[in-house]
Amino acid sequence: MVKITYIQPDGRAQTFEVPPGYSVMEGAFRNDVAGIIAECGGSCACGTCQVFVDPAWAERAAKPGPLEQSMIEEADVEKEHLRLSCQIPVTDALDGLVVRIPTKQR
Amino acid sequence: MSDFAFEFPVKVFLQLMGLPQSRLKQFLAWEHGLLHEPDIEKIKDATRSVVACLREEIEDRRVNPRDDFITFGLQAEVEGRKFDDNELVGFCFNLFLGGLDTVSSNMAMQILHLAERPDHQAILRAKPAMIPDAIDEMMRAYAAVATSRECIKETKIGGVTVKPDDKVHMATFLAGRDPAAYPNPEEVILDRKARHVSFGYGPHLCIGMHLARREMRIALEEILAGLPEFSLEPGVEMSYYLAAVIQPVELRLVWKV
């Protein structure tokens, strides 16, 4: 199990044990974390599972592909450190990962 | 409708495809033939014309690549291979069919709402930043597009068994007015910020959603900035096409010059 902490825009933090093989989005979705909408169910098509990932953690996570990059370019929020959480597979290297949820997903 | 709502998405489509705007009339006629002709022969003719045109353009881009959607489609690789010709035609055709009537209809329903609610026009004119949320709220209240699926595996939902090959037509416009999901569902609350299923849900969520949202936003921004307070022409009764898409036949607006 991999520990992931999801921080709401108001600072409230929730930590969950997420099985490797899930995406960071699924970890949030299955634990009813607010603010992760994931309308398209993880197809990198809707852009509603955005999270901020600190650079130190981002280095250990899978790099964004071209599709995710173009989705991020379209995002309507601050784009620095922004990722789509459905495109980050949970691996043991991410144990302790902290992601911050933006104030809005669209 | 013919002055704006039909033309606008077709113009965007032409530009995306790298086609000259001079072909607008032709494409509008094909769109009409595809979607609003009761005669199956006319529907077939329009379909063949669009497919023939797309094939011709694809051949052209193969030799003369440009910065457009067709060229992108020719060069793109999915799971390690390129699209074959039929897939590419299908992709372009889907964008043509999926992105025209649907956008026109949703825009029309939104403009209709605003024509009947000068107070909402005033709010959005004063705060254009609210337009994106307002569009989603109006998409909830006036979902224009229903979506169909074919069952592949026997499934039981709410006590009803759906069998393989059954066609299921999902009425997004009813879901958007579900009182269990939305308090006061009949009321349009511009900043309600509720989720809706008018673009569908899950892996087959409308793939044109981002383009559609952008088109609708730009349309409303420009209409509200460019027109004084508008309303429906008095005495005109609304009528609608009703099929997979709910679409006003005409939307006659008046405003003081």
Interface residues (C-beta under 8 A of the other chain):
Chain A: I37 E39 C40 G41 G42 S43 A45 C46 G47 E74 D76 R106
Chain B: P132 D136 R195 F199 Y201 G202 P203 L205 I207 M209 H210
